[in-house]
Amino acid sequence: MARNVASVMQELAPEDFHLLSGVEHGMRFSEWVNREKLPQFSRLTPEEVDFRLSRCLDRKLVERKTIQYEGVRLRMDGYDVLALRTFAERGTIEGFGVPLGVGKESDVYEVQSYRPMALKFHREGYTNFREVRRERDYTAEKEHLSWFYTARKAAEREYEALEALYPDVSVPRPEDQNRHALVMEKIDGVELSRTRLKPEQVRPILKMILRELTRAYELGYVHADMSQYNVFVSEEGITIFDWPQAVPADHENAEEFLGRDVRNLFGYFERKYPGKVPEIDESELVAAVREGSFEHLAELE
């Protein structure tokens, strides 16, 4: 877990980070980096590489395998360490806190800065690269780049979307991004899937979410992964998060993704609050989001 990595960082010397960065550099060319090339990639002497490699192996930051040669590659914890060190050097984060959410495609932790923040590590492709490769258009073209390239591209895409949307759309404020990780505002609230709305709250909350999707579309983005798990509800309103799959509004499949987002959203409300959600033609809803006009949809009032 990343919390353990945060404590490991205190044990590492600058030369250990040189070794890890060297392995990362070598993995641009092959999945397993030839140990003999590590002095070149890390700019350490062969003797220093041996010592630092042993330390990083003991801390499970890298792993090795004998193929035609002795190969070394980063483990997930090693990649986490490199991102954390960059954030620390930039002054983005000063301390590590409790887990906020751990899932198949990301781990989120509270971190300390000038105020509490959220640190998100993308894990796309780490456990099932082939499945993610089928679903994402930013996966690596070369198999050897695998999960860490895919996770980095996911973090970059999400950060770019948040920068474009905040503050006009109710999304977490982006703070910083490096490799497969991003730091953003910590959002107070409860995940929509875990809330039980009062009958009179159902339509107003649904309309709030639709209006945020409309603003996002106006600013050039479709969420493309909308669900009850990507919305926080609080007394102040709603916040939409998890944007790594976002696509530009002029994407060839943008309208299809927008329709799926709307369908997923309505499907959830219909299942959880039967009879409280109006029956509206999906094409009407998609047109309303696209055109930014809900006035003619009296059913939502």
C-alpha positions in Angstrom: 0.0 0.0 0.0 1.1 3.6 -0.6 1.0 4.4 3.1 3.8 1.9 3.6 5.7 3.4 0.7 5.5 6.8 2.4 7.3 5.4 5.4 9.9 3.6 3.2 10.8 6.9 1.5 12.3 8.1 4.8 14.8 5.2 4.5 15.9 6.0 1.0 19.0 8.0 -0.1 19.3 10.1 -3.2 21.3 7.3 -4.9 18.3 4.9 -4.3 16.1 7.3 -6.3 18.8 7.5 -9.0 18.6 3.7 -9.3 14.8 3.7 -9.5 14.8 6.5 -12.0 17.4 4.6 -14.1 15.1 1.5 -14.1 12.2 3.7 -15.1 14.2 5.1 -18.0 15.3 1.7 -19.1 11.7 0.4 -19.1 11.0 2.8 -22.0 12.8 0.3 -24.2 12.0 -3.1 -22.7 9.9 -4.5 -19.9 12.9 -5.9 -18.2 16.0 -3.7 -18.0 19.3 -5.4 -18.5 21.2 -5.0 -15.2 24.4 -4.3 -17.0 22.8 -1.1 -18.4 21.8 0.3 -15.1 25.1 2.2 -14.5 24.4 4.0 -17.7 20.8 4.7 -17.0 21.2 5.6 -13.4 24.6 7.4 -13.6 25.9 5.3 -10.7 29.0 3.1 -10.6 28.5 -0.6 -11.0 29.4 -1.1 -7.4 26.8 1.6 -6.3 24.2 -0.1 -8.5 24.8 -3.4 -6.8 24.3 -1.8 -3.4 21.3 0.3 -4.3 19.6 -2.5 -6.2 19.9 -4.8 -3.1 18.2 -2.1 -1.0 15.4 -1.5 -3.5 14.8 -5.3 -3.8 14.6 -5.7 0.0 12.0 -2.9 0.1 10.0 -4.5 -2.8 10.4 -1.4 -5.0 11.8 -3.4 -7.9 11.9 -7.0 -9.0 14.3 -9.0 -11.0 14.1 -12.0 -13.3 16.7 -14.1 -15.2 15.8 -14.4 -18.9 18.5 -14.2 -21.6 20.0 -11.7 -19.1 19.4 -10.6 -15.6 16.5 -8.2 -15.9 15.1 -5.6 -13.5 11.8 -3.7 -13.5 9.9 -1.3 -11.3 7.1 -2.7 -9.0 4.1 -0.6 -8.3 5.5 0.7 -5.0 8.7 1.8 -6.9 6.6 3.9 -9.2 4.7 5.3 -6.3 7.9 6.3 -4.6 9.1 8.3 -7.7 5.8 10.2 -7.9 5.8 10.9 -4.2 9.3 12.2 -4.2 8.5 14.6 -7.0 5.5 15.9 -5.2 7.6 16.4 -2.0 10.3 18.2 -4.0 7.8 20.6 -5.5 6.3 21.2 -2.1 2.9 19.9 -3.2 2.5 17.5 -0.3 4.1 17.5 3.2 2.5 14.4 4.8 0.6 11.3 4.1 -2.7 10.4 5.7 -5.5 7.8 5.7 -7.0 6.0 2.7 -10.0 7.7 1.2 -10.8 4.9 -1.3 -9.0 1.9 -2.7 -10.3 0.3 -5.9 -9.3 -1.8 -8.9 -8.3 1.2 -11.0 -7.1 3.7 -8.4 -6.1 4.3 -4.8 -6.9 7.6 -3.1 -5.3 8.9 0.1 -5.6 12.0 2.2 -2.4 14.0 2.1 -1.3 17.2 3.9 -0.4 20.4 2.2 -1.4 23.9 3.1 -4.8 22.2 3.6 -5.9 18.5 3.4 -5.8 17.2 -0.2 -6.5 14.0 -2.0 -3.7 12.0 -3.7 -4.9 9.6 -6.4 -2.7 6.9 -7.8 -4.0 5.5 -11.0 -3.7 1.7 -11.3 -5.2 1.1 -14.7 -3.8 -2.0 -16.3 -1.7 -3.1 -13.3 -3.8 -6.2 -12.7 -5.4 -6.7 -16.1 -3.7 -4.7 -18.8 -5.4 -6.6 -21.7 -8.9 -5.7 -20.4 -8.0 -2.0 -20.0 -6.3 -2.0 -23.3 -9.6 -2.9 -25.0 -11.5 -0.1 -23.2 -9.1 2.8 -23.3 -7.7 4.6 -26.3 -4.6 5.8 -24.4 -3.1 2.4 -23.6 0.5 1.7 -24.8 1.0 0.6 -28.3 3.9 -1.5 -27.2 3.2 -4.3 -24.8 6.4 -3.7 -22.7 5.1 -0.3 -21.7 2.1 -2.0 -20.2 0.5 -0.7 -17.0 2.7 2.2 -15.9 2.3 3.9 -19.3 -1.4 3.4 -19.2 -1.7 4.6 -15.6 0.4 7.7 -16.4 -1.8 8.6 -19.4 -4.9 8.1 -17.3 -3.6 10.6 -14.7 -2.5 13.1 -17.4 -5.9 12.9 -19.1 -7.8 13.3 -15.8 -5.7 16.3 -14.7 -6.1 18.0 -18.1 -9.9 17.5 -17.8 -10.0 18.9 -14.3 -7.9 21.9 -15.3 -10.2 22.6 -18.2 -13.5 22.2 -16.2 -12.6 23.8 -12.8 -14.2 26.0 -11.5 -17.0 26.3 -14.0 -18.0 22.7 -13.4 -18.3 21.2 -9.9 -15.2 19.0 -10.0 -12.3 18.7 -7.5 -9.8 21.5 -7.9 -6.6 20.1 -9.5 -3.3 20.8 -7.7 -0.5 18.8 -9.3 0.2 15.8 -11.4 3.2 13.5 -11.9 3.6 10.1 -13.5 0.5 8.0 -12.6 -0.6 10.3 -9.7 -2.4 13.5 -9.2 -3.1 15.7 -6.2 -6.5 17.5 -6.0 -8.9 19.1 -3.6 -10.3 16.8 -1.0 -14.1 16.7 -1.4 -16.4 16.5 1.5 -19.6 14.6 1.0 -21.1 11.1 0.5 -20.9 9.0 -2.7 -24.3 9.1 -4.4 -24.5 5.3 -4.3 -24.4 5.4 -0.5 -27.0 8.1 0.0 -30.7 7.7 0.6 -32.3 10.8 -0.8 -35.7 12.1 0.5 -38.4 11.9 -2.2 -38.4 15.6 -2.7 -34.6 15.6 -3.3 -34.5 13.1 -6.1 -35.4 15.3 -9.0 -33.4 18.3 -7.9 -30.2 16.2 -7.4 -30.7 14.5 -10.8 -31.1 17.9 -12.4 -28.0 19.3 -10.7 -25.9 16.4 -12.1 -27.4 16.9 -15.6 -26.6 20.6 -15.4 -22.9 19.9 -14.5 -22.7 17.5 -17.4 -24.1 20.3 -19.6 -21.4 22.8 -18.4 -18.8 20.1 -19.0 -20.1 19.6 -22.6 -20.0 23.4 -23.2 -16.4 23.4 -22.1 -15.6 20.6 -24.5 -15.8 17.4 -22.4 -18.0 14.3 -22.0 -17.4 12.3 -18.8 -17.8 9.0 -20.6 -17.9 6.9 -17.4 -20.8 8.4 -15.5 -22.3 6.4 -12.6 -23.6 6.7 -9.1 -20.0 6.0 -7.9 -18.6 9.2 -9.5 -20.8 11.7 -7.7 -20.4 13.2 -4.2 -23.5 14.7 -2.6 -23.2 17.2 0.2 -25.2 20.1 1.7 -23.5 22.4 -0.7 -24.6 20.4 -3.8 -22.9 17.7 -5.9 -19.4 17.1 -7.2 -18.5 14.9 -10.2 -15.1 13.2 -10.0 -13.2 10.4 -11.8 -12.5 11.9 -15.3 -9.7 9.7 -16.8 -12.0 8.4 -19.5 -13.3 11.8 -20.5 -13.4 12.5 -24.3 -13.5 15.8 -26.2 -17.0 17.0 -27.1 -16.0 16.8 -30.8 -14.9 13.2 -30.5 -16.5 11.0 -33.1 -18.2 8.9 -30.4 -18.9 11.8 -28.0 -22.7 11.7 -28.5 -22.7 7.9 -27.9 -20.8 8.4 -24.7 -23.0 11.2 -23.6 -26.1 9.0 -24.2 -24.5 6.2 -22.1 -23.8 8.7 -19.3 -27.4 9.9 -19.3 -28.7 6.3 -19.5 -26.5 5.1 -16.6 -27.6 8.0 -14.5 -31.3 7.6 -15.1 -31.0 3.9 -14.7 -29.6 4.2 -11.3 -32.2 6.7 -10.1 -35.0 4.6 -11.6 -33.8 1.5 -9.7 -33.2 3.1 -6.4 -36.2 5.6 -6.5 -38.9 3.9 -8.5 -41.7 6.2 -9.5 -39.7 9.3 -8.5 -37.9 9.8 -11.8 -39.8 11.0 -14.9 -40.0 9.1 -18.1 -38.1 11.1 -20.6 -36.9 10.0 -24.0 -33.2 9.5 -24.0 -32.6 11.5 -27.2 -34.5 14.4 -25.6 -32.2 14.3 -22.6 -29.0 14.1 -24.7 -30.2 17.0 -26.8 -31.0 19.0 -23.6 -27.5 18.4 -22.2 -25.9 19.1 -25.6 -27.8 22.3 -26.1 -27.8 23.4 -22.4 -31.6 23.8 -22.2 -33.8 21.9 -19.7 -36.6 24.5 -19.6 -38.8 22.4 -22.0 -38.4 19.3 -19.8 -41.1 20.0 -17.3 -40.9 16.5 -16.0 -37.7 17.4 -14.2 -39.3 20.2 -12.3 
